[in-house]
């Protein structure tokens, strides 16, 4: 099965089953994440309360933890939800937003990873380099490196944490530590909309809910992001119209759209 047909098969399952994707995410992107997951076909739930997050995670199709605004309650909710998800066998996608930017963010990322295994990590190159132990520079939440600069670090991190790691950017690199896949697609307008990186992690969660092959699910999620981004840019006047088009295109995305908008590089 080629990339487009495999990714669309997972997308069709999401649309059919509407899996519950629980998000303990940052305050900046809650609405964006919920709307993009709805357009994809999933059923999002957003929470920041530790007890509520744990109870929801235990019955979810997938849990997404995003440390973009790492207040004490948000961090406690991520940890409580992650514990509940792991106990229930629910896959966990982790977004280490600006993981190397401050000592507190490094501590939060460490606590998340050491609390127990996550299923997939999705971040930009600076974030993945920081998680892997490097002293990676960043501009706040923005990376100062290309995705391929972090490919070796991603593979090492995947082996160390026994998970899939995805480095997103102009190219997307996904690895389980043994096999690696590089995707091309998307558009330069995507980083101009707050929260589309976080959306990518939420999509990884949605795809994990219907496909327990974590590497395949991650690649399929990123392929859908890339295809929808490329299509949305056609005719968009700027970031605002781009995002509206992105939602509409997600809602109607076809296998042919994925084939035209995302490709695996050799």
N, C-alpha and C positions, 0 to 999 in steps of 0.2 A: 504494500500500500504506500503510495507516495505522500508527501507532506500535506498537500491540499486535501486529499480525500481522508487522510487520517485525522487531520485537524478538524475538518468539517464533521466527521463522524462524532467526535467528542462534542463539538458545538451543538449538533443535533440532539445529543443526549442531555446536554444542559437545558436546551429549550424544552425538551419533552419532560424531564424530571424536575426542573426548577429547584436544584439543590439549595438548601439553606447554607449560606456562606456567612459566618459570623466574623465581624470585623471589630477588632480593638485597634482603631486607627487614629491618626492625628486629627486635631481639631480643624486644621486647614482644609482637609480633603474629604470630610465625611460625606457631604452632599454629592460631590463629584463621584466618589467611589460607589455610593448607593445607586446613583442614576446610571452609571456605566454598567454595573452588574445587572440592573434591571433590563437595560437595553440588550445585554448579552443573553438574557433569559434566566439568570439565576435569581434566587430570593435572598436579598441582603438583610442582615440584622446588624445594627450598630450599637455598641455599648462601651461604657467606660467604667462601670461599677464592678468591682472584683467578684462579688457573689453572683450577680446577674451574668457576667461574662462566663464564669465557670459553668453555670447551669445551662446556658445556651450552647456553649462549646461541646458539652457532653452529648447533645442531640443533633449536632450540625453535620453537614456533609463535609465541611472543611472550616478551618479557623485561619484567619489572617491577622497577624500581629505586626503593627507598624509603629515604630518608636519616634515618629516625626516631632511630636510635642510631648516629651517624656516627663510629664508631671508625675508626682508620687502615685496618684490614683490610677493613672493610665498604666504605669509600670506594674503596679500591683494587679491590675486587671489582666494585663498580658500574661503575667506569670501564673495567675490563678486559672485563666482560661487554657493556657498551654498544658498545665498539669492535668486538667479535666479532659482535654482532648486526647492527650497521650493515653490516659487510662481507658478511654472509650475507643481507642483505635482510630481517632479522627485525624486526618493529615493536617499539618501545620505549615503555613507559609509565613516566612519572616522577612520583613523589610527593615534593614538596619539604617534608617535615614541618618545621614551625616555621622556615621558611627565613629569616625576619627576626629571629629571637629572639636570636641571638648572632652575633658576627663570624665564628666558625668555620662556623656553618651557612650564612651568606651565601657564604662561600668555597666550601664544598662544592657548593652549588647553582650557583654561577658555573662551577666546574670541570665539572660535569655538562653544563651547557647549552653551554659553549664547546668541549667535546670533540667535538661534532658534533650534528646535528639529532636530536631525539627526535620520536616520532610523536604522542604525547599527553601532556599534563600535567594532573594532577588534584590540586587542593588546595582548602583553604578560602579565604575572602576575604582574610584577613591574609597568607597564604602567597603568593597570586597577586599581591596588591598589592606585596609585597616583591620578588618576582621581576621585576615590571614596573618596578621602580626607585623605588617609594614607600617612605616611612618608616612602614610599617604597624605598629601596636601589636598585641601578642598576649598571651594568658595562657598561656605555654608553647606547647603544641601547639594551643590553642583560639583561635578567631578572635574578634576584637572588632568585626567588621563583618558585615553581611548580604551575601549573595551578589550582589545587585544593585548594591551599593556598588562591587564590583570588576568589573562587566560591561565598562566601557570599557577598564580596564586589561587585562582578559583578551583583548579583541579586539586591542589594541595588541601584547601579548606574542605572540599567535598569529601576527600578521603579521611581527613581528621574528624569531621563531624558526621560522617556516614549519611550524607544527604546530597541532594542536587543543588548546585550553585549556578545562578544565572547572572551574568554581567550584561547589563543593558546599556545601549548607547546607539551610535550611528550603526553599528553592528551589534547583534546580540549573541553572546557566547554562553552556551549551557553545557554543563558537565556533571557527571556523577563521580568523577575522579578517575575513571577508566576510559570512558568514551566522551567525546566532545562534539558539539554541533554548533556551527556558526550560521546565523541567519542574517540576510539582508532584506531591507524593506523600510517601511515607515516614511517619515518626512521631517524636515527641519522645523516645521511648525510645532511638532509635538512637545518639545521642551518649553515652548512658549505658553503652554496651558498648565497652570498649577494643578498638580495631582495626577498627571498621566503616568508618571513613573510609579506612583502608588497604585494607580489603576492596574498597571501591569502585574504587580504582586497580587492584587485581588483576583485578577483573572487566573493567575497560577493556582490560587486557592480553588476557584470554581472548576477548573479543569482537573485538579486533583480529586475533586468530589466525584467525578465520573470516570476517572482513569487512574488506577493506583500504580501504574508505571510512571514514577515521578519524573523521570527524564523526558519521556514522551509527552506527558501532560504539560510540563513546563515549556517545551518547544512548541507545542500546539497553541498554548496561550499566547506566546510571544508572536507566533505567526499570525494569529488573529489580530493582535494589536498592530502589527506592522501593516497588514493588508488594509485594515480599517483606517489607519493613519494616512496611508498613501492615497486612498480613495477620497478621504475627507478633504485633503489639501486641494484637490482639483476643484477649482471654482471658488475656493474660500478667499475672502478678502483680507483676512487676518485671523488672529487667535480666536476671536469671539465666534465668527461664523464657522471657523474650523471645528470648534467643539460641538456646536449644534449639529453640523454635518456628521461628525464622528459618532454621536449618539444614534442618529438616524441610520447610518450605514451599518453600525453594529446590529441594529434591529433586523436588517434585511440581508445581512452578509451571506453570500453563497460560496459554494466550493470553487466556482470559477473566479470569484473575487480573491479568494485566498491564493489560488494558483497564480493570479496576475500580480499580487502584491507582496508576496513573501517567497524567498527562495533560499535553499541551503547552499552555502558556498563549499567548494571542495577543500 
